């Protein structure tokens, strides 16, 4: 059997997930570039999109990235320097910083949302609503498996 004869059942799930993830990445990068935001760093769309489109606290998003404190700090510094985030001293606790999206950050978040919606719309032409629900259920199940494995270690 050659590579062109493989079916989805022949490919391991991690390989399918890695290849599929590229659909969202490509759409988001294209939308960001078209809108003039080609300088958003890697992992930047996760932070900007989470903050701007879902109201998630930046600390939570950064924790989800599972990167070192140095890498997280570098990402935030880059987003601040490039005008996507504003960093201010927290008036209630001067030892902490407050991060907020700038107008540029909100515009980038809108481009990120448009990229996600583009893929979701395309996916809806391929899969039925039940198929999309099954895909979501499978991904949630994988998250649960990961969490159980983390609890064991």
Secondary structure as UniProt FT lines:
FT   HELIX           3..5
FT   HELIX           8..10
FT   HELIX           13..34
FT   TURN            35..36
FT   TURN            38..39
FT   TURN            42..43
FT   HELIX           44..54
FT   HELIX           58..65
FT   HELIX           69..81
FT   TURN            82..83
FT   STRAND          85..89
FT   TURN            94..95
FT   STRAND          97..101
FT   HELIX           103..126
FT   HELIX           129..152
//
